[in-house]
Amino acid sequence: MTSSERGISNETTVEIKETAKKGPLSFLSGALTSLLLGWISFILSEKVVIYFSTHSLEYSSSIATSIASGFKTLVIGMTFLATFTFLFIGIGLTIVFIRSLFAAKGVQVD
């Protein structure tokens, strides 16, 4: 089924494609948001590590100690994974933002 059979004109399709294009401002806002969330995640990671360092595991059962140690490792790993992910995406979007500024200068509007 083509777009003309569905009642969508070619002009509407072109308008949708033009409005879907991202600009430097959207890259900048995404980068700032991601960097902010990365910073918050890093602070949370530090607090989680400090909390688990100050609260020692004191269980009589070795199975309970093993489960608690695994849970602690999982929580600490997830907080640092979130930190890395947000910061990596923020750095990538910052690079794309800078690249889009240079690409925007070369484009001429008729």
C-alpha positions in Angstrom: 0.0 0.0 0.0 1.6 3.3 -1.1 1.3 6.6 0.8 -1.1 8.0 -1.9 -3.4 5.0 -1.4 -3.5 5.7 2.4 -4.5 9.3 1.8 -1.1 10.8 2.7 0.2 13.3 0.2 3.9 13.6 -0.6 3.9 17.1 0.9 2.9 15.7 4.3 5.6 13.0 4.1 8.2 15.7 3.4 7.0 17.9 6.2 7.2 15.0 8.7 10.8 14.2 7.6 11.8 17.9 7.9 10.3 18.3 11.4 11.9 15.0 12.7 15.5 16.3 12.1 17.3 17.1 15.3 19.1 20.4 15.8 22.1 21.5 17.9 19.7 22.7 20.7 18.2 19.2 21.2 21.8 17.7 21.3 22.8 20.2 23.9 19.8 19.6 26.1 20.3 15.9 25.9 23.9 16.2 26.7 23.3 18.4 29.7 20.5 16.2 31.0 22.7 13.1 30.7 25.7 14.7 32.3 23.5 15.9 35.2 22.1 12.4 35.7 25.6 11.0 35.5 26.8 13.4 38.2 23.8 12.5 40.4 24.5 8.8 39.8 28.2 9.3 40.8 27.2 10.9 44.1 24.7 8.1 44.7 27.5 5.6 43.9 29.8 7.2 46.5 27.1 7.2 49.1 26.2 3.5 48.5 29.9 2.5 48.7 30.3 4.4 52.0 27.1 2.9 53.4 28.1 -0.6 52.6 31.6 0.0 53.9 30.5 1.3 57.3 27.8 -1.4 57.8 29.6 -4.7 58.0 28.0 -8.1 57.4 27.4 -10.0 60.6 25.4 -13.2 59.9 25.8 -16.5 61.6 25.0 -18.5 58.5 27.6 -18.6 55.7 24.8 -18.8 53.1 23.2 -15.5 54.4 26.7 -13.9 54.3 27.2 -15.0 50.8 23.8 -13.8 49.6 24.3 -10.4 51.4 27.7 -10.0 49.8 26.3 -10.8 46.3 23.5 -8.4 46.8 26.0 -5.7 48.0 28.1 -6.3 44.9 25.1 -6.1 42.6 23.9 -2.8 44.0 27.3 -1.2 43.9 27.8 -2.5 40.4 24.5 -1.1 39.2 25.1 2.3 40.6 28.5 2.6 38.9 27.0 1.2 35.6 24.4 3.9 35.7 27.2 6.5 36.3 29.2 5.2 33.4 26.2 5.0 31.0 24.9 8.5 31.7 28.4 10.1 31.5 29.3 8.2 28.3 26.1 9.2 26.6 26.6 12.8 27.8 30.1 12.9 26.3 28.8 11.5 23.1 26.0 14.0 22.8 28.4 16.8 23.6 30.6 15.7 20.7 27.6 15.5 18.4 26.5 18.9 19.5 29.9 20.4 18.7 29.9 18.6 15.3 26.4 19.9 14.5 27.6 23.4 15.1 30.3 23.1 12.5 27.9 21.3 10.1 25.3 24.1 10.5 27.8 26.7 9.4 28.4 25.0 6.1 24.7 24.7 5.2 23.3 27.5 3.0 19.6 28.3 3.1 18.0 29.3 -0.2 
